[in-house]
Amino acid sequence: MNIRRRFEFIITEDMIDAGLKGNELIVFAFIDYKCGKNLDGVYNGGITEICMIFDLSQPTVISIVKRLVEKGVVEKTYYVDNNNIKRVSLRTTI
């Protein structure tokens, strides 16, 4: 049995005005939703979570996140977790 989570997120006019469409728009809206749910305003869930939720391949999600960073609508930073593993943190800018 394939169990999927249900997420409700909002697509705003700012997202459309930024030129986001298709998978870029959906992935951005999801990251923005997750940033709003976290107290620190960042998404630390990782590429794998996005792949699983939207049934996208890892190279596709990596490419989408790279384009979002290039467009300036997502900031990507790195941090080291408690197990000394380098992780990625994403924050929306619009």
Secondary structure, 3 states (H helix, E strand, C coil): CCCCCCCCCCCCHHHHHCCCCHHHHHHHHHHHHHHHHCCCCCECCCHHHHHHHHCCCHHHHHHHHHHHHHCCCEEEEEEECCCCCEEEEEEECC
